[in-house]
Amino acid sequence: MGHRVEALRERLNVIEADSKRFNFEVHESERYSLTTVREQTTSSQPEVIVGREGDKAVIKSFLLDSNYKDNVSVISIIGMGGLGKTTLAQHVFNDKQVESHFAVKHWFCVLGGLDARKILKGLVGRDDDQLESLKNELEKKFEKKKYLLVLDDVWDGEDGSDSAKWDSLKELFPRDAVGRRHFHKARTRIM
């Protein structure tokens, strides 16, 4: 392995020397343009979904199961980019049975780290920095209603390492009606 690393270093040194010899330069503006930026997702579903009917049925049965004990529960759809996690979540979110089962449905594209304040601001539609007042607004909005919340493109805790952040976020949601669901997709989470 050490020989391979050494050979790689030598190749990088040759490339660096060539770039100086040919006056190649990377400008800061070009460096940033090389970074890929994921666009926000919406709840709109694509017309076609292939090979995910079984996954959709499993998620739907969990969402529609009225015997589930937790008041706020989380379903995680985890995987590498491009596997169709968002598409699967969109199909479940827009399913007629799911739609008729929940009084309130929200799709929120997190695009990165789990920030409770940012999520609550988006859900209640207020630019308030006070977490307590955002929580109170959310309680009014979701009062005694079954709700479904999809948090798409969440990067924190995909591997279960950040359960404390998820627990504190769950604590902010109302608990006075049975059958609420959080739908999270790591990179989509269903709550």
N, C-alpha and C positions, 0 to 999 in steps of 0.2 A: 504494500500500500504506500509506503514511504517513497518508493521509486516512482510510482504513478503521480503522486503529489509533486514531486520534484520536476517531473517531465511537464506537468501542467503549468508550473511556475515558469519554466523556461519558455514555453509557448506563449504565455501571457507577456513575458518580457519582450519577446520578438514582436508581438502585436503592438505593444506600447511603443517600441522603437519605430516600427513602420508608421504608426499613426503620427508620430512626431516628424518623421522624414517627409511624409506627404502633407503635413500641416493640417491634419484632421483635428477639429476642435468640437467639443460638445458644449453648446451654449446652454445656460440655465433654462431658458424657455423651451428648448428642445428636450432637455432632460425631463421636465414635467409632462411634456406631451407624450412621452413614452409610457407613462403610468396609465394603466387602464382604469377607467372610472365606470362603475356599474350604475346604470340608470335606475331610477325608482320604478318599482313595480306597482301595478294596480290590481284590483280584484277582477278585471275583465279576463274572461277565459278565452284561450285559443279555441278555434273550431274543432281541432282534432286532437285526441289523446290516444296514444297507442300503448297497449301492454300494461296499463296501470289500473285496470278495472278492479283487480283484487285488492290492491292497496287502498283504492278509493272506498271500497266496501268495508274494509277493516276500520278505517278512520270514521266513516259514517256511522257504523254500528256503535263505536265508542261514543261519538257525539250524541247520538240519539238514545243511548241507554239511560233510562230514567232511574235505574237502580244504583247508579254510581254514587259512592259515598262522599267524595270530596265536593265541596261547594265551588272551589276554583281549581280546576285541573288543567294540566298541560300535556299536550301531545307534541313531540318533537319529530320533525322530519329532517334527518341529518344525512349529509353526503357531499361529495365533491361537486363543484360547479358544473352545470350542464347536464345533470342527471334528470332534470324535470321536477325538482321539488316544488318550485313555485307553480308550475303548471298543474301539478297534482293538487296543491292547496287551492288554486283557483277553481278547479272542477268541484272540489268538495264544498267550497264557500258558496258557489253558485248553484248547487244542487237544489232542486225543488223541495225535497223532503227536509233538507237542512234549513232552507230558507223559511219554511213554514213552522219549523220547530223553535226558532229563536226570534224574539221580539226585536232585538238590537244586534246588528252585525257591523263590524268595523274591520277594515283592512288598513294596516299601518306599516309602511316600509321604513324600517329602522336604519338601514344602510350603515352597519358598523356596530359599535359598542352599545351595550344595554344602558340607556340613560332614562331612568324613571321619569324625571321631570320633562324631558323632551317628548316621551311617549304620552304622558298625561296631557301636556299642552296640545299635542296633535289631536287627541281624542276629544277634549272638551272645547277646542277651538279658541283658547285664550292664551295670551302671551303673559302669563303670570309666573313669577319665579318662586312663589310660595307653595311648597309641596302640599301643605295642609289645605289651602284653599282650592288647589287643583283636585285633591282627593274629594273634597266636599262637592265640587262641581260634578265630578265623575259619579259620585253616589246619587246625585239628583238625576243625572242623565240615565243611569242604569237602574234606578230605583225599582225594586221588586220585579225585575224583568230578567228573563233568560237572555244571555248575551253570548255572542261568539266574536272573538277577537283574533285576527291573524296578524302576527308580527313577522314580517318578512325581512330577510337579510340581516338576521341577528348573528353577530360573530362572537359574542361573549358566551362562554359556557357551553359551547357546542359539544365538548367532550365531558360535560358534567363537572368541570373544574370550578365553575363560578356559581354554584348553587345558592350561595348567600345573596347574590344580586337578584336571582330569580325569586327567592323566598321573600325578600323585601318588596319586590315589585308586586307579587301576589297579595301581600298584605294591604296594598293600596286599593285593591278592588273590593267592591261591595260584597257582603256575604249574607244578605238577608233573604235570598231566594234560592231554592234548590234547583240544581240542573244547569248552572252556568258553566260555560266552557271557555278556556283560553286555548287558542289554536296557534301554536308556535312552530315555525320552521327554522331550525338552526341552519341558519340561512333560511328557515321559516319555522316559527313556533306557533302552535295553535293553543289558545287559552280559552 
